[in-house]
Amino acid sequence: MIVFKFGGASVKSAEAVRSVAGILKKYEEEEIVVVVSAMGKTTNALERVVESYQKRDRQRLDHEVQMLRDFHMDILNKLFEKGRYPVFQEIEDTLRELSEQLEEEPALNYDYDYDRIICYGELLSSRIIAGFLNSSDIPVRWMDIRKSLKSDNTYREARIDWELSTRLAREHFIFRGERILLTQGFLASTINNQTTSLGREGSDYTAAILAHILRADSVTIWKDVPGVLNADPKYFDDTILLEKLSYLDAIELAYFGTGVIHPKTIKPLQNKNINLYVKSFLNPDARGTLIGNFSYDKLVPSFIFKMDQVLIRTSPRDFSFITEDNLEEIFGILHKNGMKINLMQNSAVSFQMIVNNDKRKLHLVVDDLDEKFRVSIQTGLELITIRYFDQSTIDRVMINKELILEQRGVQNIQLLVRDLK
């Protein structure tokens, strides 16, 4: 049995759904668990729905929901040009369920509302893909992942209950005549059946969880890139395909934000020595990248760019030292507001951290910090990470940049910079 993950930027149109069917037909002898994420920019659209819902902006909310409906119905109509199929009613039922959720009063917990609304991206995409595959003589059983993966109630960053999830998934994910079981990524639920999510781009992690639990032979993540590249082509010329990666290098690159793989994906696979392939959705016969239990001296340098970064500087109001108590308070504030640190440094009297410019979270964090610390922020920055760096790679990325902060290790260097005007 193998696990495939599809979705996101690669599956955003009727033609892309047909390509999913084409790829699956190449593996006719395999039993496959297919994990799908939301189509195209649907998660971004649903985040706007959540924002409008929380602000009780009915006009904007109705507009965003209609746009969501139009996008998915357009894909359906292009897939099924000669009449209606059962999937049309399934999509109508799913959209009606979303509308019913939005008729309720918003909760006081933003993250709770986020998870119970954001899940509709995966529910819609999985219904559409399953419906099309079944109509294309590829028998598929649609499954609700929330019945199998159980988590705590840390909404938006849920932690999996591995023991309970293992028992449930092995009970539910059993092939009964069909060779494909299709489910959603990114989602789980509490023991009280409240929907939770595993963090943005968490569908890769779902695929790894299921592979670990179900003892899969391998996992393949189908992307709109040739595999894992040594830099994002949007920011870098002459990128190089990394044909083989060790688990360690894959974890490091994912942690620093390479974007191709969710940071939590690798560990469940490493624990069971399961190979991970990252392959091109557009060119499925190409080699791609293989991640596994490999060793080598070093790789070509890899570059990771995080744009729109914010530097937060904190110091005690009385200019006393930064102590363990201060750090405990700072980390507690970050944890409470769901803000993650991309880089941190401290001196005797200050603590600095670089974070993504999430305006809602940033406002909450700065307000909380300001009650006990002197706080200043600097925006419009870029964080560059180079793995296997040398001076020539540093010089290459520092053209027309001003260095704000540097952190250097044996294999990695991180440079916080701003553009010179």
Secondary structure, DSSP 4 states (H G I P E B T S, - for coil): -EEEEEEETSS-SHHHHHHHHHHHHTTTTS-EEEEEEEETTHHHHHHHHHHHHHTT-HHHHHHHHHHHHHHHHHHHHHH-TTS--HHHHHHHHHHHHHHHHHHSPPPS-HHHHHHHHHTHHHHHHHHHHHHHHHHTT--EEE--GGGT-BB-S-TTSPPB-HHHHHHHHHHH---SS-SEEEEESSEEE-TT--EEE-STTTHHHHHHHHHHHHT-SEEEEEESSSS-BSS-TTT-SS--B--EEEHHHHHHHHHHT-SSS-TTSHHHHHHTT-EEEEEESSSTTS--EEEES---S--S-EEEEEEEEEEEEEEETT-----HHHHHHHHHHHHHTTPPPSEEEE-SS-EEEEEE--HHHHHHHHHHHHTTEEEEEEEEEEEEEEES--HHHHHHHTTTEEEEEEEE-SSEEEEEEEE--
